[in-house]
Amino acid sequence: MKNVTSTTGEEPSTVQGIELTQLDPAEKRGGRLLGENMDLVRNVRVRLTVAVGQCEITIKNLFELRENAVLTLDKDTREPVDVLLDGKLVARGMLVAVDDTFGVQITEVMAS
């Protein structure tokens, strides 16, 4: 045991060393945290983003944008769009019209 002087002027504390067991990261112990039970996270809201395309412009052109300006994206209208979960690609799909709004018909789910 070792006495350590406190920097706050309080009584010295006793510090004891501990020995930690080295675990094999490949070794699987116990059950999975969630297992197959989705009840713990079923109602957690997440935000999916659909990336239709992107473009690069100069700062000068950015400041010159006005209403009714058109930006040409890097994707064809018939190409799949990316579906992102927290910035990570999780699926691809095609844009569809659902009544008066856009939708995405999922055509491919990425392997985890």
C-alpha positions in Angstrom: 0.0 0.0 0.0 1.1 3.5 -0.7 0.0 6.8 0.9 -0.7 9.6 -1.6 -0.8 13.2 -0.5 -4.0 15.0 -1.7 -3.5 18.2 -3.7 -6.7 19.5 -2.2 -5.3 19.6 1.3 -7.5 16.7 2.4 -6.3 13.6 4.3 -3.9 11.3 2.3 -5.7 8.5 0.5 -4.6 4.9 0.4 -4.0 3.7 -3.2 -3.9 0.0 -3.9 -2.8 -1.6 -7.2 -5.1 -4.0 -8.9 -4.3 -6.8 -11.3 -6.4 -7.2 -14.4 -6.9 -10.4 -16.3 -6.0 -10.3 -20.0 -9.0 -11.4 -22.1 -8.8 -13.1 -25.5 -10.8 -10.7 -27.8 -11.7 -13.7 -30.0 -13.2 -15.6 -27.1 -17.0 -15.2 -26.9 -18.3 -15.4 -23.4 -21.9 -15.3 -22.2 -24.9 -14.3 -24.1 -25.3 -11.3 -26.4 -26.5 -8.1 -24.9 -29.6 -7.9 -27.0 -29.8 -11.4 -28.3 -32.7 -11.7 -30.6 -34.9 -9.6 -28.3 -35.5 -6.3 -30.0 -38.0 -5.0 -27.3 -35.2 -2.9 -25.7 -34.7 -0.8 -28.8 -37.8 -1.3 -30.8 -39.1 2.3 -30.2 -35.8 4.1 -30.5 -36.0 6.7 -33.2 -33.2 6.9 -35.8 -32.7 9.2 -38.7 -32.3 7.7 -42.2 -30.9 9.9 -44.9 -31.4 9.3 -48.6 -28.6 10.7 -50.7 -29.9 11.5 -54.2 -26.5 12.8 -55.4 -23.9 15.5 -54.9 -22.1 18.2 -56.7 -19.0 20.4 -56.3 -19.1 24.1 -56.8 -16.8 26.9 -56.0 -17.5 29.3 -53.1 -18.0 32.0 -55.6 -20.7 30.0 -57.4 -22.2 29.1 -54.0 -22.6 32.8 -53.1 -24.1 33.5 -56.6 -26.9 30.9 -56.1 -30.4 32.5 -56.3 -34.0 31.2 -56.2 -34.7 28.9 -59.2 -31.0 28.0 -59.7 -30.5 24.4 -60.7 -27.6 22.3 -59.4 -26.7 19.3 -61.5 -26.0 16.3 -59.4 -23.5 13.5 -60.2 -26.2 10.8 -60.6 -28.5 9.8 -63.4 -32.2 9.8 -62.5 -32.3 6.0 -63.1 -29.4 5.2 -60.7 -30.1 3.9 -57.2 -30.0 6.3 -54.3 -28.0 5.6 -51.1 -29.8 5.1 -47.8 -27.6 6.1 -44.9 -28.0 5.5 -41.2 -25.9 8.0 -39.2 -23.8 8.5 -42.3 -23.2 4.8 -42.9 -24.5 3.1 -46.1 -27.1 0.6 -45.1 -29.2 0.2 -48.3 -29.8 1.3 -51.8 -33.1 2.0 -53.6 -34.9 3.7 -56.4 -36.8 7.0 -56.0 -40.6 6.5 -56.4 -43.6 8.8 -56.1 -46.0 8.1 -53.3 -49.0 10.4 -53.7 -47.5 13.9 -53.7 -44.2 12.9 -52.0 -41.1 11.1 -52.8 -40.3 7.6 -51.5 -37.6 5.1 -51.8 -38.2 1.5 -52.9 -35.4 -0.5 -51.3 -33.6 -2.7 -53.8 -30.5 -3.8 -51.9 -29.6 -4.1 -48.2 -25.9 -3.9 -47.4 -24.3 -6.9 -45.6 -23.4 -5.9 -42.0 
